[in-house]
Amino acid sequence: MALWRFGLRAKAISALLLACLLAMLPAGLIGWQLFERVRNHFGEAYAVNFTLLKRQSILAPISRELALSRRLADSVVAIQWLQDENNPEKRALFFKEAERYRKDFRDHAYSIASVGSRSYYANDNSKPYSEQPRYNLSRDNSGDSWFFSSLARNEDYNINVDYDRVLQVTRVWFNVLVRDGERKLGVAGAGIDLSSFLKDFIASSEPGVASIVINQAGAIQAHGDERLIAYNTAASDAGASQTLAGLLPEGEQRGALAEAMGKAFSQPGKVFTLHVSLDGREQLLALSYIPELKWHVVTAVDLQTAQVLDKTWTNAAVAVFAALLTFLLVAFAWAVERLVLHPLNKLKLSAAAMAQGDFNVSLPPPSQDELGDLSRAFGVMADQVRRNTEELENKVLARTQALEAANMEMRRAQQKIGDSLDYASLIQRATLPDQQLKQSLGRHHFVLWRPRDVVGGDFYVFRAEGERCLIGVVDCAGHGVPGALMTMLARSALDNATNRVGIESPAAILEQTDESIRSMIGQCDFPRAIATNMDTGLVYVDRSRNILRFAGAKIGLYWSDGREVEEIKGVRRAIGDRRRGCYADTEIAVRPDATYYLVTDGFLDQAGGELGYGFGNTRFTQLLLQHARLPMEAQAAALDRALDDYRGECPQRDDITILSFRFD
């Protein structure tokens, strides 16, 4: 008995330890993932803040050097001298003023090159002062290509990392065009010694953190490893090994870098992050664009090496977790021994007869104590369970047969309903003017039509008459089958109105449609709870006269050229509303650089995001600003993707329709 008791206890404790160990594995994985997320979160915050600080530390002094260079190039004295370069008085006056600028430049150096004589003048602290040319520039000399490239560009200035063979230094040059109106007289500017620039602005004492400067094309302008710097990018493109993209693996990471650079360019001052493989290690890149310098400031953070978290509290947390786990194991083992194993040993003799699951076995003679009562209870329970089991098996068999028959009937009914809905969807799709839109507008339009159910209450219309056409969207009350049936009524009323008043006045069509809807509804006894109104937006376009007329009932017309977004609002009364609306045409000129959008409220009211709010007009107009210049297919994909990303796990609330078009 003692051996049996020891063995059972040992097995229970062993099973408990094994269960705890098995539980620790997913707990450890979850904890490690949580730690990685925390480290990534703080790493991104660290990279963003470091990039903003580095951006500001570079922007202030470099902007000062660039501003001084531009003032020197815009100097009246410099312009007058380059117009009459051989005039000794103008020469002396220019160099006298240039010396004052030289004192303010960071490296006390300046240069100026003349278009007329192609003479290159330069003064700094390393050589004796001179008002004579250091040398003459030549197109045949590759070292002078920066000058001719600066003249050829349609830019007021450029920043170029290059070696000056006269001064025998490598500098970050600020090349600014000297102009007299549209006439180019020369190139003036200053420079910062590259070694000093890298030491002051790029070098970092933080382990696992590196700063990089790249230009708009991705060429490296500053890097801790000078071998990677692309020199003289003002005259020629950098090699692949001297671009940031060239340091990344081919494929998605280069595309992600290009996308992040585009976002940073469009939103200066903001920091964008992405994970890449750089120098054979997974690193976090944070980049921000400086429009004044036409540079991207990039920070590469190795999260495995950088000190983004204080290890003191992480070590303390691990120690506390280990101590707590040990305490729980000991407490749980004691509770199992006290509450489970000890009572189970006492019930062993009475429970052994029923351990095989045979309810007909004879139990040991019951005693006159609690264990005897338990033994008699086991006997009664076994007999009752046997009778209940037989009865239950008979009931289960009968009900299973009935359930199978009911399920078969339900499947047949569901199949009929599904087939009917699919057929109705095909019919509704066939009534939409997709073919007419393709023939008339071709690639200059797109349609997003997403019923909430198989069929819906949204539809769109198109009618062309030579160089004139009518375009519109309609959102009938309801969705699913009721909404689809309402579209039949709405389409009939809209077609009747168009046939009566023509296509030239959307407002007249809306008024006639409203009359038709009210006449149709007046002939039917609709319950008051059933909504029969419909939101409508109609656009009439006359290409020969280059005009566009719009009228809307609770639907507006948006347009955007990528720089601004405008909305021509519809009236606040829907067609068939309890109170009549007053509709009027709004006429504007058709802009060839603009894209026009008609959207139902299913898109704007779609719930999503962290708080479950609707998508909203503000977020929609931002989307239009961002994508209005894209091809129509790309716009459709971008809007569809943006809505799905915002919606997340939220269900689609209503039918969604966007009809967009543009004209050459």
Secondary structure, 3 states (H helix, E strand, C coil): CHHHHHHHHHHHHHHHHHHHHHHHHHHHHHHHHHHHHHHHHHHHHHHHHHHHHHHHHHHHHHHHHHHHHHHHHCCHHHHHHHHCCCCHHHHHHHHHHHHHHHHHCCCCCEEEEECCCCEEEEECCCCCCCCCCCEECCCCCHHHHHHHHHHHCCCCEEEEEEEECCCCEEEEEEEEEEEECCEEEEEEEEEEEHHHHHHHHHCCCCCCEEEEEEECCCEEEECCCHHHCCCCCCCCCCCHHHECHHHCCCCHHHHHHHHHHHHHHHCCCCCEEEEEEECCEEEEEEEEEECCCCEEEEEEECCCCCCCCCHHHHHHHHHHHHHHHHHHHHHHHHHHHHHHHHHHHHCHHHHHCCCCCCCCCCCCCCCCCHHHHHHHHHHHHHHHHHHHHHHHHHHHHHHHHHHHHHHHHHHHHHHHHHHHHHHHHHHHHHHCCHHHHHHHHHHHEEEEEECCCCCCCEEEEEEEECCEEEEEEEEECCCHHHHHHHHHHHHHHHHHHHHHHCCCCHHHHHHHHHHHHHHHHHCCCCCCCCCCCEEEEEEEEECCCCEEEEEEEECCEEEECCCCEEEECCECCCECCCCCCCCCCEEEECCCCCEEEEECHHHHCCEECCCCEECCHHHHHHHHHHHCCCCHHHHHHHHHHHHHHHHCCCCCCCCEEEEEECCC
